């Protein structure tokens, strides 16, 4: 187990960050598609949940690019 006082490791290489952000973008598109299909199909709860998942995935992808 790591000690919380340990300094963080070196930042990820840019190619790894771009790759992880691309994976997050693909997953966000899938979540967005589920949200749209659910909304059109009359399932507002599922649509909202998928929309939240889409937004969270986009947020994490952006943070991966920014913070490293």
MOMOCOR-V894534 format. One record per pair of residues at least 12 apart in sequence whose ideal C-beta (glycine too) atoms are under 10 Angstrom apart, sorted by the first residue. I is the first residue (numbers start at 1). J is the second residue. D is the distance in Angstrom with one decimal. If there is no record, write none. Layout:
{{I J D} {I J D}}
This chain:
{{8 68 10.0} {10 68 8.9} {11 67 7.9} {11 68 3.6} {12 64 7.9} {12 67 9.2} {12 68 5.2} {13 68 8.7} {14 65 8.8} {14 68 8.1} {16 64 9.0} {16 68 8.9} {17 61 9.5} {17 64 5.5} {17 65 5.5} {17 66 8.9} {17 67 8.8} {17 68 5.7} {18 64 8.9} {18 65 7.1} {19 64 9.4} {20 60 8.9} {20 61 7.2} {20 64 4.9} {20 65 8.3} {21 58 9.6} {21 60 8.9} {21 61 4.4} {21 62 7.4} {21 63 9.2} {21 64 5.2} {21 65 4.9} {21 66 9.6} {22 61 8.1} {22 64 9.9} {22 65 10.0} {23 57 9.4} {23 61 7.9} {23 64 9.3} {24 56 9.7} {24 57 5.3} {24 58 7.0} {24 59 8.9} {24 60 5.8} {24 61 3.0} {24 62 8.3} {24 63 9.4} {24 64 6.7} {24 65 9.2} {25 57 8.2} {25 58 7.5} {25 61 5.8} {25 62 9.7} {26 57 9.3} {26 61 9.6} {27 53 8.4} {27 54 8.5} {27 57 5.1} {27 58 9.3} {27 60 9.4} {27 61 8.4} {28 53 8.2} {28 54 5.0} {28 55 8.1} {28 56 8.7} {28 57 4.2} {28 58 4.8} {28 59 9.3} {28 60 9.1} {28 61 6.9} {29 54 8.1} {29 57 9.2} {29 58 9.7} {30 50 8.9} {30 53 9.1} {30 54 8.4} {30 57 8.8} {31 49 9.2} {31 50 5.1} {31 51 7.5} {31 52 8.6} {31 53 4.4} {31 54 3.7} {31 55 8.5} {31 56 8.6} {31 57 6.0} {31 58 8.9} {32 50 7.5} {32 51 7.5} {32 53 9.0} {32 54 4.6} {32 55 9.3} {32 57 9.2} {32 58 9.0} {33 50 8.3} {33 54 8.9} {34 46 7.4} {34 47 8.0} {34 49 8.9} {34 50 4.1} {34 51 8.9} {34 53 8.0} {34 54 8.3} {35 47 4.9} {35 48 7.7} {35 49 8.1} {35 50 3.7} {35 51 4.3} {35 52 8.7} {35 53 7.9} {35 54 6.0} {35 55 9.7} {36 50 8.4} {36 51 8.9} {36 54 9.7} {37 50 8.6} {38 50 5.9} {38 51 8.8} {39 51 8.4}}
